Amino acid sequence: MKWLVEVIELMANSRYEVIYYDEEGARIGGFDFEASSMDEAEQLIREANIKAKED
């Protein structure tokens, strides 16, 4: 299964939301979190995805 990921900046350089969709475009989950930039947000998401695969 391939997931699609959308990242939304809720508050500039502060709060972000990530939303996961399945291949058909149905929302299957998500969460919001704090990060100091979009680059940091993307890195945190990558790390979370790697950790989820390991678990």
PELIN-V127916 format. One record per pair of residues at least 12 apart in sequence whose C-alpha atoms are under 7 Angstrom apart, sorted by sequence separation. I is the first residue (numbers start at 0). J is the second residue. D is the distance in Angstrom with one decimal. If there is no record, write none. Layout:
BEGIN
I/J/D + I/J/D
END
This chain:
BEGIN
5/17/5.6 + 6/18/6.5 + 17/29/5.3 + 18/30/6.7 + 4/17/6.8 + 5/18/5.2 + 17/30/5.6 + 4/18/5.7 + 5/19/6.6 + 16/30/5.7 + 17/31/6.1 + 4/19/4.8 + 16/31/4.0 + 3/19/5.7 + 4/20/6.4 + 15/31/5.5 + 16/32/6.4 + 2/19/6.4 + 3/20/5.0 + 15/32/5.5 + 2/20/5.6 + 3/21/6.2 + 14/32/5.8 + 15/33/6.2 + 2/21/5.0 + 3/22/6.9 + 14/33/4.6 + 1/21/6.6 + 2/22/6.1 + 13/33/5.6 + 14/34/6.2 + 1/22/6.0 + 13/34/5.4 + 12/34/6.7 + 13/35/5.3 + 12/35/4.9 + 13/36/6.9 + 12/36/4.6 + 12/37/6.8
END
